[in-house]
Amino acid sequence: MKINKNKEYLAQPCAPVPKDKFGWIHGILHREMLMRKNQAIGIAANQLGISLRAFAIRDNGKILIFINPEITDMWGDELFLKEKCLSLKKEHKVKRCMYIRVKDEHLTKGHTMALTNYAAQVFQHEMDHINGITIETRSNL
C-alpha cells in the first residue's frame, strides 16, 4: 500500500477499530511492516489510508500490533529527540517520555505493558498519528 502524505487527512483523529475488523487490520499492518522491514520501525493505519486506531511498531525485531491503544501512565525524563516519518520529508525534534505504560484491545487484551526508551518513543509517535498529530505539529507544541 502507498504511504499517505496528505497532511489534512493525517491531521484527523482516527475512529476506534470495531471488534469484527481486528483480524483484518492486524493482517494489513503486519504485512506492511514485513514489506518495509528496512524502512519502517512503525506504521499507523491512517498512513495507509485507513482511518482506524491501530498501528504496528518494531521492538527488538518483533512486530507488535496495537488496536485501540492508550497510554495509561508516563514517568521519568522527557527528552527532545529527532524523529523521521514515512509521511513527512523533514526530520523534527519532539519531546518524548522514555517510560510509558500502555494497553490496547488486542495485544495486551486490556492489561497493561511497559515500554521503555526507543519502543516508548516509537509508540508515542504512532499514537500521535492516530490522534491526528504529526511530528511537525508535535515539534511546535
Disulfide bonds with the S-S distance in Angstrom:
none
